[in-house]
Amino acid sequence: MSQFDIPFNRSSLLGRELEYIFNTMTIGQIAGDQTYSKKCHTLLERTLGVPKALVTTSCTHALEMCALLLDIQPGDEVIVPTFTFVSSANAFALRGARIVFADIRPDTLNLDETLLDSLITPRTKAVVLVHYAGVACEMDSFCATARRHGIKIIEDNAHGLFGKYRGRWLGTFGALAVLSFHETKNITCGEGGALLINEPAYIERAEIIREKGTNRSLFFRGQVDKYTWVDVGSSYVMSDVLAAFLFAQLEVWPSIQSRRQQIWRRYFEELAGWAKANGVRLPVVPEQCEQTFHMFYLLLPSLAARQALIGHLKAQGILAVFHYVPLHLSGFGRRYVGKAGDYSVTEDVSDRLLRLPFFSALTDTEQMRVIEAVRQFKP
Ligand SMILES: Cc1ncc(COP(=O)(O)O)c(C=O)c1O
């Protein structure tokens, strides 16, 4: 049992998860790419209008597939925000890429689009865009710059499934995009992810890479009479047991999103006065962005105030947490920082950001307890 009455995240059943898992056993389909994986693929493809969706063992693995698909070679450069999860950079570092860190905008905490042009060199292959908290990056600007320089956009859409930018789904802008279904995400199966392929030229090779470098997918579709080793790859296929869990949540995505929207709005409305009076900034969602209600964060006036609020909530049995430690300050990430880069926004935000408990099964009573506890705090 946790020492917290109100954890940061609590998993729950939100649809027919157990029934579908039971079904995978009764129909004898527990390996990958069977009934439930196919249902997930079809739902994602039809809803988002992407040419191909493939569920994977994690978002991290989907990012590794992106690096293989782009044929990243030692010395190639990949631009990544320093305010992100390790995997956004590691997947490319694994193939020998030089990671070029970039700072974020102070409002949305997304990669600052005005920096991209100056970071591109003849060795740049791609830019990884994270739609932080499910609020879109400035895609008009990124798409124009990437097109002008002939580099690829990879959308790390771990937070942004079912979010939009100017009415268009996140995950449909980049050549490739990835999703996470880790337990902290809006829609989950514990551990899992997906690769979305917007440039059809990548589809056939993606299927091969995901199937250990074999053309097994072609074999299953009857397009070849035996399958064999044709390229590099690994084991990125999700088990249908997890796909069954995932599909049960995916098929009820509108109700999950609407519950999360209520939670997000209540935090925003109930904390607005307290935030204003205490120099605390609440999340900013530009009007061209339809966010995903993935998290609710506060930006406290200082690191000391952030730590004090974490302690204050902890004393009341509530777990609030910080988020990314800047990658350029990490033991491994430091090697990529050549001439002192300016990552001052990331460093500042990362010290002051705090995430409140946020999960679909958070009850109104629990949420009011969190709100009241926060309101008692004076930074
Ligand atoms: C932006 C981002 N990318 C990638 C990941 C990795 O996701 P996964 O745990 O599914 O590999 C995370 C994890 O939370 C993340 O926040």
PDBQT file of the ligand as one rigid body, heavy atoms in Angstrom, charges set to zero:
ROOT
HETATM    1  C1  LIG A 401       7.501  12.512 -24.146  1.00  0.00    +0.000 C 
HETATM    2  C2  LIG A 401       7.688  11.051 -23.857  1.00  0.00    +0.000 A 
HETATM    3  N1  LIG A 401       8.198  10.255 -24.819  1.00  0.00    +0.000 NA
HETATM    4  C3  LIG A 401       8.374   8.936 -24.614  1.00  0.00    +0.000 A 
HETATM    5  C4  LIG A 401       8.038   8.339 -23.423  1.00  0.00    +0.000 A 
HETATM    6  C5  LIG A 401       8.283   6.862 -23.233  1.00  0.00    +0.000 C 
HETATM    7  O1  LIG A 401       7.081   6.141 -23.206  1.00  0.00    +0.000 OA
HETATM    8  P1  LIG A 401       7.067   4.561 -22.897  1.00  0.00    +0.000 P 
HETATM    9  O2  LIG A 401       7.121   4.411 -21.413  1.00  0.00    +0.000 OA
HETATM   10  O3  LIG A 401       5.753   4.083 -23.472  1.00  0.00    +0.000 OA
HETATM   11  O4  LIG A 401       8.221   3.941 -23.581  1.00  0.00    +0.000 OA
HETATM   12  C6  LIG A 401       7.524   9.127 -22.388  1.00  0.00    +0.000 A 
HETATM   13  C7  LIG A 401       7.169   8.506 -21.103  1.00  0.00    +0.000 C 
HETATM   14  O5  LIG A 401       6.414   8.964 -20.315  1.00  0.00    +0.000 OA
HETATM   15  C8  LIG A 401       7.344  10.520 -22.602  1.00  0.00    +0.000 A 
HETATM   16  O6  LIG A 401       6.871  11.332 -21.637  1.00  0.00    +0.000 OA
ENDROOT
TORSDOF 0
